[in-house]
Amino acid sequence: MILIFTGMPCSGKSSALEVVRAAEIPIVVLGDAVREKIYKEGIRKDLREYSTELRKKYGNGVVATLCLDKIKGYLKKNSIVCIDGARCLEEIDVFRENFKEVVVVAVHSSPETRLKRFLKRKRDDDTVTEDGFKKRDAVELGWGVGSVIAMGDFVIINEGSIDELKTSVKQLLKNFKK
């Protein structure tokens, strides 16, 4: 089974995935495939810019395709593999074409809640302004993440504490543990 977590920036995906990690379910981060490509090829572009170029050149499912071998390797030893960061329906299609059971989990938080988190977290890839937040959202929505969220098989609303989010994820994982 492939369990895909998606959501807008600062919706709580990383915190939700801490629970997945603690459950010893392997996680494949789609953005890592792009980071690896940037590093191996010595490309001097930021992650979002290069991801957009890859999608234009090879189609919207390209990032998912880059991860297939890693996922298949994990599935040899695990019944569940988690995917972090699906951004478009074409990526979901790639997974559904290659794996029998694919479940999409959307982590959702309001824009106001996400902006507060965004301004606090100060990650390297964040432009820590309200304008930067809006631009990042626009890129993600342009890739199609809104459609992936809308098509989620499960939605976790994350407007409360991290503990509440983690409890919701633990409950969800009980549905899939074999």
ABEGO torsion letter per residue (X at the ends): XBBBBBEBBGAGAAAAAAAAAAAGBBBBBAAAAAAAAAAAAGBBBBAAAAAAAAAAAAEAAAAAAAAAAAAAAAAAABABBBBBGBABAAAAAAAAAABABBBBBBBBBBAAAAAAAAAAAGBAABBBBAAAAAAAAAAAAAAGAAAAAAABABBBBBABBAAAAAAAAAAAAAAABX
